[in-house]
Amino acid sequence: MMTTTSEDLHDVHPGRQQFSLALAVLITLPGILVRVFHIELSHPVEATLFGLAIVGSAFLLSWAAEVAQLDISAGLAIAVLAFIAVLPEYAVDMVFAWKAGHAVTEFGTSCNAPGSPTASPCSLALANMTGANRLLIGIGWSMVVLIAWYRLRQRGERFVAVTLERSHSIELSFLALATLYSMTLPLKSTINLFDALVLVSIFVVYTIRIASAPSEEPHLVGPARYLGTFTTSGRRWSVVALFLFAATVILLLAEHFAEALVATGLALGVSEFLLVQWLAPLASEAPELLVAGLYAWRLNTNAGLGTLVSSKVNQWTLLVGTLPIVFSIATGGLHGLPVDAHQREELLLTASQSVFAVATLISLSISIPEALALFGLFWAQFLLGAIVPHEYAGLERIGVSIGYLALAAWIVVRDRAVLPQLLRDGFRTPHAVLHAED
């Protein structure tokens, strides 16, 4: 347990850290006031204020998660952080799934009014989910590696790879399990309640697994170190307050942040489907990307990449699993969320990217070439999409998926010697043992 000493307080400059904490809270207030009092502003201004509030929440989340490691395991603290940071994506996707359920009730399996020029709510629900998952890996994972490379280069140090501690085998193993199951989704015409049962069960077992490690004193810096000098009860209440405040801000503003961005894009003539698949997820993924970026900038790459891997587990299990549950509640029956041909291709591409991402991490490290591959293949789809005629867009998505799977197969063959140890650590070795050996 960390105790308060005059030396600690001198080291952390309490006045400066109090100012940082206050500033992070203050920049959330304009967005909260606009939302609570329904102040009418232009969509770009709303997006700016809501975005600043989410940025402030991201800082508070990162500090709270660091301090929480004094009382709970690092893996559980990161999982809680990842869950709260991904709340905007849950909020946005649940809204789309709810609208999809009501649309099916009103219009039938077409999920849209006859002759409507807009995308169907069912396709938008899946578009938002697939876009968010691909952004998390294509932008997030590669971002942590590239920021770490840049920071070490500034310090004149040599960069080899971002390496995860052995205890992260658990997140990676459960992500691999969820990814293997996700490869069945493109073969289906609906995502149903059985899929929900399987995916949510994976998430529950994963959460139980990571909660088994003991806590240990982390290396705290900045506002997190200042909070760590509080008394035990004061520290714990502060952490709970920060988590609750940040979660409230995110839940209150995330959907409206995404809507303001989408409305701004529509005013500029951008396709609704593209806005929902890419711009809205970029907004809703902002907290976790910011948190991971902050960790990477401080060269705490284990926490930075670990947060994003944990977020990916969340999104591939609990998020995808809750979509058909919300959809069924909205329809008042046991219907599965419809999957059309286009969305089957999107699901295949998303699952294939996840297979490739898991493959790059089976050595518990990502090098610069691997990070550039994640980043480059993510953008390759857009470049090919701009070149390939619309009628061949499906073939383009299938082609990129095959590219992901081929590269993943090559990496698995190359690193096959580490697979038995990874699976043993992930599913069999007690988390407390792994935590102690890191």
C-alpha positions as CSV (number, residue, x, y, z in Angstrom):
1,M,0.0,0.0,0.0
2,M,1.3,3.5,-0.8
3,T,1.5,5.8,2.2
4,T,1.5,9.6,2.2
5,T,4.9,11.3,2.9
6,S,6.1,14.8,2.5
7,E,8.7,13.5,0.0
8,D,5.9,12.0,-2.1
9,L,3.9,15.2,-2.0
10,H,7.0,17.2,-3.0
11,D,7.7,14.8,-5.9
12,V,4.2,15.0,-7.3
13,H,3.8,18.8,-7.1
14,P,0.2,18.7,-5.6
15,G,-0.7,22.1,-6.9
16,R,0.1,21.2,-10.5
17,Q,-1.6,17.8,-10.2
18,Q,-4.7,19.3,-8.6
19,F,-4.8,21.8,-11.5
20,S,-4.6,18.9,-14.0
21,L,-7.5,17.1,-12.4
22,A,-9.6,20.3,-12.2
23,L,-8.9,21.1,-15.8
24,A,-9.9,17.6,-17.0
25,V,-13.2,18.0,-15.1
26,L,-13.8,21.6,-16.3
27,I,-13.5,20.8,-20.0
28,T,-16.4,18.3,-19.5
29,L,-18.8,20.9,-18.1
30,P,-19.7,22.8,-21.3
31,G,-20.8,19.6,-23.0
32,I,-22.7,18.5,-19.9
33,L,-24.5,21.8,-19.7
34,V,-25.5,21.7,-23.4
35,R,-26.8,18.2,-23.0
36,V,-28.7,18.6,-19.7
37,F,-30.3,22.0,-20.5
38,H,-30.9,21.1,-24.2
39,I,-29.1,24.2,-25.5
40,E,-29.5,24.5,-29.2
41,L,-26.2,24.9,-31.0
42,S,-24.9,24.1,-34.5
43,H,-23.9,20.5,-35.0
44,P,-20.1,21.3,-35.4
45,V,-20.1,23.3,-32.2
46,E,-22.0,20.5,-30.4
47,A,-19.5,17.9,-31.7
48,T,-16.6,20.1,-30.5
49,L,-18.0,20.5,-27.0
50,F,-19.0,16.9,-26.6
51,G,-15.7,15.8,-28.0
52,L,-13.8,17.9,-25.4
53,A,-15.9,16.4,-22.7
54,I,-15.0,12.9,-23.8
55,V,-11.3,13.9,-23.9
56,G,-11.5,15.1,-20.3
57,S,-13.2,11.8,-19.3
58,A,-10.4,9.9,-21.0
59,F,-7.7,11.6,-18.9
60,L,-9.7,10.9,-15.7
61,L,-10.2,7.3,-16.7
62,S,-6.5,6.7,-17.3
63,W,-5.5,8.2,-13.9
64,A,-8.2,6.3,-12.1
65,A,-7.2,3.0,-13.7
66,E,-3.5,3.5,-12.7
67,V,-4.4,4.2,-9.1
68,A,-6.9,1.3,-9.0
69,Q,-3.9,-1.1,-9.4
70,L,-3.0,-0.4,-5.8
71,D,-6.1,-2.3,-4.7
72,I,-6.9,-4.7,-7.6
73,S,-4.9,-6.6,-10.2
74,A,-3.5,-4.7,-13.1
75,G,-5.4,-6.9,-15.5
76,L,-8.7,-6.3,-13.8
77,A,-8.0,-2.5,-13.6
78,I,-7.3,-2.4,-17.3
79,A,-10.4,-4.5,-18.0
80,V,-12.5,-2.0,-16.0
81,L,-10.9,0.9,-17.8
82,A,-11.5,-0.8,-21.2
83,F,-15.1,-1.5,-20.4
84,I,-15.8,2.1,-19.3
85,A,-13.8,3.5,-22.3
86,V,-15.8,1.4,-24.7
87,L,-19.2,2.5,-23.2
88,P,-19.7,5.1,-26.0
89,E,-19.6,2.3,-28.5
90,Y,-22.1,0.3,-26.5
91,A,-24.4,3.3,-26.2
92,V,-24.3,4.1,-29.9
93,D,-24.7,0.4,-31.1
94,M,-27.5,-0.3,-28.6
95,V,-29.5,2.7,-30.1
96,F,-29.0,1.3,-33.6
97,A,-30.0,-2.2,-32.5
98,W,-33.1,-0.9,-30.8
99,K,-34.1,1.1,-33.9
100,A,-33.5,-2.0,-36.0
101,G,-35.8,-4.1,-33.8
102,H,-38.6,-1.5,-34.1
103,A,-38.0,-1.3,-37.9
104,V,-38.4,-5.0,-38.3
105,T,-41.6,-4.9,-36.3
106,E,-43.0,-2.2,-38.6
107,F,-41.6,-3.1,-42.0
108,G,-40.8,-6.8,-41.7
109,T,-37.5,-8.5,-42.6
110,S,-36.6,-5.7,-45.0
111,C,-36.0,-3.6,-41.9
112,N,-36.8,-0.5,-43.9
113,A,-39.7,1.4,-45.4
114,P,-40.4,0.4,-49.0
115,G,-38.6,2.7,-51.4
116,S,-36.6,4.5,-48.6
117,P,-33.4,6.0,-49.9
118,T,-31.7,5.6,-46.5
119,A,-29.7,2.6,-45.2
120,S,-31.8,0.1,-43.2
121,P,-31.4,0.3,-39.4
122,C,-30.3,-3.3,-39.3
123,S,-27.4,-2.7,-41.6
124,L,-26.5,0.5,-39.7
125,A,-26.3,-1.5,-36.4
126,L,-23.8,-3.9,-37.8
127,A,-22.0,-1.2,-39.8
128,N,-21.3,0.7,-36.6
129,M,-20.0,-2.5,-34.8
130,T,-17.8,-3.6,-37.7
131,G,-16.4,-0.2,-38.2
132,A,-15.6,0.2,-34.5
133,N,-13.8,-3.2,-34.3
134,R,-11.7,-2.5,-37.4
135,L,-10.8,1.0,-36.2
136,L,-9.7,-0.3,-32.8
137,I,-7.1,-2.6,-34.4
138,G,-6.2,-0.7,-37.6
139,I,-5.7,2.6,-35.8
140,G,-5.4,1.8,-32.1
141,W,-3.0,-1.1,-32.0
142,S,-0.7,0.4,-34.6
143,M,-0.9,3.8,-32.9
144,V,0.5,2.5,-29.6
145,V,3.5,1.0,-31.4
146,L,4.2,4.1,-33.6
147,I,4.0,6.5,-30.6
148,A,6.3,4.3,-28.6
149,W,8.8,4.2,-31.5
150,Y,8.7,8.0,-31.8
151,R,9.1,8.6,-28.1
152,L,12.1,6.3,-27.8
153,R,13.6,7.8,-30.9
154,Q,13.3,11.2,-29.2
155,R,15.3,9.9,-26.3
156,G,17.9,8.4,-28.5
157,E,17.0,4.8,-27.6
158,R,16.6,1.8,-29.9
159,F,13.1,0.5,-30.5
160,V,12.5,-3.2,-31.2
161,A,8.9,-3.9,-30.4
162,V,6.0,-3.2,-28.0
163,T,5.9,-6.2,-25.7
164,L,3.1,-7.3,-23.4
165,E,3.7,-9.0,-20.1
166,R,3.1,-12.7,-19.9
167,S,-0.1,-12.2,-17.9
168,H,-1.8,-10.7,-21.0
169,S,-1.8,-14.2,-22.5
170,I,-5.2,-14.4,-20.9
171,E,-6.7,-11.5,-22.8
172,L,-5.1,-12.8,-26.0
173,S,-6.3,-16.3,-25.5
174,F,-9.9,-15.3,-24.9
175,L,-9.7,-12.9,-27.9
176,A,-8.5,-15.8,-30.0
177,L,-11.5,-17.9,-28.8
178,A,-14.0,-15.1,-29.6
179,T,-12.4,-14.5,-33.0
180,L,-12.6,-18.1,-34.0
181,Y,-16.4,-18.0,-33.1
182,S,-16.8,-14.7,-35.0
183,M,-15.6,-16.5,-38.2
184,T,-19.0,-18.3,-38.1
185,L,-21.0,-15.1,-38.2
186,P,-20.5,-14.3,-41.9
187,L,-22.1,-17.8,-42.7
188,K,-25.4,-16.8,-41.0
189,S,-28.5,-14.9,-42.1
190,T,-29.0,-13.6,-38.5
191,I,-27.0,-13.0,-35.3
192,N,-29.3,-14.7,-32.8
193,L,-29.7,-15.4,-29.1
194,F,-27.5,-18.5,-29.3
195,D,-24.7,-16.4,-30.6
196,A,-25.4,-14.0,-27.7
197,L,-25.2,-16.8,-25.2
198,V,-21.8,-18.0,-26.5
199,L,-20.2,-14.6,-26.7
200,V,-21.5,-13.3,-23.4
201,S,-20.4,-16.5,-21.7
202,I,-16.9,-16.0,-23.1
203,F,-16.8,-12.5,-21.7
204,V,-18.0,-13.7,-18.2
205,V,-15.4,-16.5,-18.0
206,Y,-12.7,-14.0,-19.2
207,T,-13.7,-11.5,-16.5
208,I,-13.6,-14.2,-13.8
209,R,-10.2,-15.2,-15.0
210,I,-8.5,-11.8,-14.9
211,A,-10.0,-11.0,-11.5
212,S,-7.9,-13.8,-9.9
213,A,-4.6,-11.9,-9.7
214,P,-3.4,-10.1,-6.6
215,S,-2.8,-6.3,-6.6
216,E,0.7,-4.8,-6.5
217,E,2.0,-1.3,-6.3
218,P,2.4,0.1,-9.8
219,H,4.7,3.0,-10.9
220,L,2.5,6.0,-10.7
221,V,3.2,9.4,-12.3
222,G,1.4,12.7,-12.6
223,P,-2.1,13.1,-11.1
224,A,-2.2,9.3,-10.6
225,R,0.7,9.5,-8.2
226,Y,-0.9,12.4,-6.4
227,L,-4.1,10.4,-5.9
228,G,-1.9,7.5,-4.7
229,T,-0.7,9.6,-1.8
230,F,-4.2,9.7,-0.3
231,T,-5.2,7.6,2.7
232,T,-6.4,4.1,1.7
233,S,-10.1,5.0,2.0
234,G,-9.6,8.5,0.4
235,R,-7.8,6.9,-2.5
236,R,-10.5,4.3,-3.1
237,W,-13.3,6.7,-2.9
238,S,-11.5,9.0,-5.3
239,V,-11.0,6.2,-7.8
240,V,-14.6,5.2,-7.6
241,A,-15.7,8.8,-8.0
242,L,-13.5,9.3,-11.1
243,F,-14.7,6.1,-12.7
244,L,-18.4,7.0,-12.0
245,F,-18.0,10.6,-13.2
246,A,-16.2,9.6,-16.4
247,A,-18.7,6.8,-17.1
248,T,-21.6,9.2,-16.6
249,V,-20.1,11.8,-19.0
250,I,-19.5,9.1,-21.6
251,L,-23.0,7.7,-21.4
252,L,-24.6,11.1,-21.3
253,L,-22.7,12.5,-24.3
254,A,-21.4,9.7,-26.5
255,E,-24.6,9.1,-28.6
256,H,-25.1,12.9,-29.1
257,F,-21.4,13.3,-30.0
258,A,-21.8,10.7,-32.7
259,E,-25.1,12.2,-33.9
260,A,-23.6,15.7,-34.1
261,L,-20.7,14.3,-36.2
262,V,-23.0,12.4,-38.4
263,A,-25.3,15.4,-38.9
264,T,-22.3,17.5,-39.8
265,G,-21.2,15.0,-42.3
266,L,-24.7,14.7,-43.8
267,A,-24.8,18.5,-44.2
268,L,-21.6,18.1,-46.3
269,G,-23.2,15.4,-48.5
270,V,-21.3,12.4,-47.0
271,S,-23.1,9.0,-47.2
272,E,-25.1,8.0,-44.1
273,F,-23.7,4.5,-44.2
274,L,-20.1,5.7,-44.3
275,L,-20.7,8.1,-41.5
276,V,-22.3,5.4,-39.3
277,Q,-19.6,2.9,-40.1
278,W,-16.5,5.2,-39.7
279,L,-17.2,8.6,-38.3
280,A,-19.5,7.6,-35.5
281,P,-17.2,4.8,-34.3
282,L,-14.2,7.1,-34.5
283,A,-16.1,9.4,-32.1
284,S,-17.3,6.6,-29.8
285,E,-13.9,5.0,-29.8
286,A,-12.2,8.3,-28.9
287,P,-11.9,7.6,-25.1
288,E,-10.1,4.3,-25.4
289,L,-7.9,5.5,-28.2
290,L,-7.0,8.6,-26.1
291,V,-6.3,6.5,-23.0
292,A,-4.1,4.1,-25.0
293,G,-2.3,7.0,-26.6
294,L,-1.6,8.6,-23.2
295,Y,-0.1,5.4,-21.9
296,A,2.0,5.0,-25.0
297,W,3.3,8.6,-24.8
298,R,4.4,7.9,-21.2
299,L,6.0,4.7,-22.6
300,N,3.7,2.5,-20.5
301,T,3.1,0.4,-23.6
302,N,2.1,-2.7,-21.7
303,A,-0.9,-0.8,-20.3
304,G,-1.6,1.0,-23.6
305,L,-1.7,-2.0,-25.8
306,G,-3.2,-4.1,-23.0
307,T,-6.1,-1.7,-22.7
308,L,-6.9,-2.0,-26.4
309,V,-6.6,-5.8,-26.4
310,S,-9.0,-5.8,-23.5
311,S,-11.3,-3.5,-25.3
312,K,-11.3,-5.8,-28.3
313,V,-12.3,-8.7,-26.1
314,N,-15.1,-6.5,-24.8
315,Q,-16.3,-5.6,-28.3
316,W,-16.0,-9.1,-29.8
317,T,-17.9,-10.7,-26.9
318,L,-20.2,-8.5,-24.8
319,L,-20.9,-5.8,-27.5
320,V,-21.7,-8.3,-30.3
321,G,-23.5,-10.5,-27.9
322,T,-25.8,-7.8,-26.6
323,L,-26.9,-6.6,-30.1
324,P,-29.3,-9.6,-30.7
325,I,-30.5,-9.3,-27.1
326,V,-31.4,-5.6,-27.5
327,F,-32.9,-6.4,-30.9
328,S,-35.1,-9.2,-29.5
329,I,-36.3,-7.0,-26.7
330,A,-37.2,-4.3,-29.3
331,T,-39.1,-6.8,-31.5
332,G,-40.9,-8.4,-28.5
333,G,-39.8,-11.9,-29.7
334,L,-36.8,-14.2,-30.2
335,H,-35.8,-12.8,-33.6
336,G,-32.2,-12.7,-34.6
337,L,-30.6,-9.5,-36.0
338,P,-30.8,-9.8,-39.8
339,V,-27.5,-10.0,-41.7
340,D,-27.7,-9.1,-45.4
341,A,-25.1,-10.0,-48.1
342,H,-23.2,-6.8,-47.7
343,Q,-23.0,-7.1,-43.9
344,R,-21.8,-10.7,-44.3
345,E,-18.9,-9.4,-46.3
346,E,-18.2,-6.7,-43.6
347,L,-18.4,-9.3,-40.9
348,L,-15.9,-11.5,-42.8
349,L,-13.5,-8.6,-43.2
350,T,-13.8,-7.7,-39.6
351,A,-13.3,-11.2,-38.3
352,S,-10.3,-11.8,-40.7
353,Q,-8.6,-8.6,-39.5
354,S,-9.1,-9.9,-35.9
355,V,-7.5,-13.2,-36.9
356,F,-4.5,-11.4,-38.3
357,A,-4.2,-9.1,-35.2
358,V,-4.3,-12.1,-32.9
359,A,-1.6,-13.8,-35.0
360,T,0.7,-10.8,-34.7
361,L,0.4,-10.9,-30.9
362,I,1.0,-14.7,-30.3
363,S,4.6,-13.8,-29.5
364,L,3.2,-11.1,-27.1
365,S,4.9,-8.4,-29.1
366,I,4.2,-6.2,-32.1
367,S,7.1,-4.9,-34.2
368,I,7.1,-1.8,-36.4
369,P,6.6,-3.9,-39.6
370,E,3.7,-5.7,-38.0
371,A,2.2,-2.4,-36.8
372,L,2.6,-0.9,-40.3
373,A,0.9,-4.0,-41.8
374,L,-2.1,-3.5,-39.4
375,F,-2.3,0.1,-40.3
376,G,-1.6,-0.4,-44.1
377,L,-4.1,-3.2,-44.6
378,F,-6.8,-1.1,-42.7
379,W,-6.3,1.7,-45.2
380,A,-5.9,-0.5,-48.2
381,Q,-9.6,-1.3,-48.1
382,F,-10.4,2.3,-48.6
383,L,-7.9,2.8,-51.4
384,L,-9.2,-0.3,-53.2
385,G,-12.8,0.8,-52.6
386,A,-12.1,4.1,-54.3
387,I,-10.6,2.2,-57.4
388,V,-12.9,-0.9,-57.7
389,P,-16.3,-0.3,-59.3
390,H,-19.2,-0.5,-57.0
391,E,-20.5,-3.7,-58.5
392,Y,-17.2,-5.4,-57.5
393,A,-17.0,-4.0,-54.0
394,G,-18.0,-7.3,-52.5
395,L,-15.1,-9.1,-54.2
396,E,-12.8,-6.4,-52.9
397,R,-13.8,-7.0,-49.3
398,I,-13.5,-10.7,-49.8
399,G,-10.0,-10.2,-51.4
400,V,-8.8,-8.1,-48.5
401,S,-10.2,-10.7,-46.0
402,I,-8.2,-13.5,-47.8
403,G,-5.1,-11.3,-47.6
404,Y,-5.6,-11.0,-43.8
405,L,-6.1,-14.7,-43.4
406,A,-3.1,-15.6,-45.6
407,L,-0.8,-13.3,-43.6
408,A,-2.2,-14.7,-40.3
409,A,-1.5,-18.3,-41.4
410,W,2.1,-17.4,-42.3
411,I,2.7,-15.8,-38.9
412,V,1.1,-18.7,-37.0
413,V,3.4,-21.1,-38.9
414,R,6.4,-18.9,-38.2
415,D,5.6,-18.6,-34.5
416,R,4.0,-22.0,-34.0
417,A,6.6,-22.9,-31.3
418,V,5.1,-20.3,-28.8
419,L,1.5,-21.4,-29.3
420,P,1.4,-24.2,-26.6
421,Q,2.8,-21.9,-24.0
422,L,0.4,-19.1,-24.9
423,L,-2.6,-21.3,-24.7
424,R,-1.4,-22.9,-21.4
425,D,-0.9,-19.4,-19.9
426,G,-4.2,-18.2,-21.2
427,F,-6.5,-21.0,-20.2
428,R,-4.7,-23.1,-17.6
429,T,-2.0,-21.3,-15.6
430,P,-3.4,-19.4,-12.6
431,H,-3.5,-15.7,-13.3
432,A,-1.8,-15.0,-9.9
433,V,1.2,-17.1,-11.0
434,L,1.5,-15.3,-14.3
435,H,1.2,-11.9,-12.5
436,A,3.9,-12.9,-10.0
437,E,6.3,-14.0,-12.8
438,D,6.0,-10.9,-14.9
